[in-house]
Amino acid sequence: MDGVPNLASAAEALKELPNARAARVKRSLPALPMYRDLVQQATAAMRHDLRRTLLTMAGMAWGIATVVLLLAYGNGFGTAIENIFQAFGATAVGVFPGRTSQQAGGNKAGVLIRFTNDDVELLRNNVPLCRRVARMLEKDSTVQNDNRSFTFPVMGIDPSIQQIWALGMEQGRFINDADNMQHGLYAVLGSEARDRLFSGMPAVGQTIRIDGVTFEIVGIGSPRMQEADSDDNRTVYIPYNSMDVLKDNHYLDGIWLDSVGLDHVKMEKTIRDTLATAHNFKPDDPRAIFVFDAQKQLSQFGIIEMALKVLLAFIGTITLGIGGVGLMNIMLVSVTQRTREIGVEKALGARRHDILFQFLAEAMVITAMGGIFGILFSYIVSLSVGRLTLYSALASHAEAGDIRLFVSPMILLVATIILGLVGIVSGMVPAMRAANLDPIEALRYE
């Protein structure tokens, strides 16, 4: 029939192809459906125009490296936030007295709420799975060592505050139950308070005077993350029961507790209901008492962290998509240049899906090679960058709150999935165009 190519015309067309391309077609014809042959053929096609292939790979490598590094940054940001909360006690819950803003039980608004030891027992008995409860009382006092004198915050606390606040010890020990029960005049200095009072001299075992009362130093706290206006490292800790030599300790400045594995909304409601009954105020009065929940704050930051990760992943995907557009354009050019080759393959029996897989395989090989180089590049960058300043720009001793780029297996999995989808979409369009070519028109193409 006129216009239908036969084997003879196909052979003549094959002779007209350049030698390298004809050899590639001959190798592909016996085993087009075999995946190994598809990869070999794709590799041979890539070598045919190596410079163009390398530029396309570079675009894909840059795109996947951007995805990995942006995801690593988001992961590092979340880890930094967790480290900051861990440094101050990630499970700490603070309850502080305020002043009522609503009328309740015949009492006018504006009544001052005061906590006592009875409130500590109420919380210990009513808050479920409450592991530790600690009283707190604070006073700015004059602290002296020989002729050195400074005004430092002095905090009377129960020993369990060490676990609640995650207080580390550099030297010596922290306040214990025996010190508290015996009203012992013992003190633990913050690292900065030690430096100012002793200027590098040994402090443990020495004595200081707090508002004229002599206390023995039993320990030095480890440096804590501290912003410029914070006194954490200048604080002097003494037993709560010993605070009575400095001020009246009948009323508490606050109560701290920690609890893990609870519904923190329900826990706050329990605290408010318990104290509202004891002090005759409405539980929904927001000014009567103030509740600080570190876990609740951390969960709110977790939402911000997830939103940041999604945004960074979207930006990285857009960047990788630009590389995918470049791959698509290069493959479309390749289809145009190999139109007669495609016609010969179809004339010799190649089916539509054979041509489709042939060009799709070439696109996926370029994508895979670019992905490998991009991931290696992202590893090199993450290892060489080290620490990115975050919280340490605002606080001292806050290196743990900085961002470190860590390429986790989950990041690699997500990046690989994104890379695969971009590669398939970018390669499918030119592959379908090649597969849909009419063999007669392809053989006539000049």
Buried (B, 14 or more C-beta within 10 A) or exposed (E): EEEEBEEEEBEEBBEEBEEEBBEBBEEBBEEBEEEEBBBBBBBBBBEBBEEEBBEBBBBBBBBBBBBBBBBBBBBBBBBBBBBBBBBBBBBBBBBBBBBBBBBBEEEEBEBEBEBBBEBBEBBEEBBEEBEBBBBBBBBEBEBBBEEEEBEBBBBBBBBBBBBBBBBEBBBBBBBBEEBBEEBBBBBBBBBBBBBBBBEEEEBBEBEBBBBEEEBEBBBBBBBBBBEEEEBBBBBBBBBBBBBBBBBEBEEBBBBBBBBEEBEBEEBBBBBBEBBBEBBBBBBEBEBBBEBBBBBBBBEEBEEEBEEBBEEBBEEBBEBBBBBBEBBBBBBBEBBEEBBBBBBBBBBBEBEEEBBBBBBBBBBBBBBBBBBBBBBEBBBEBBEEBEBBEBBBEEBBBBBBBBBBBEBEEEBBEBBBEBBBBBBBBBBBBBBBBBBEBEBBEBBBBE
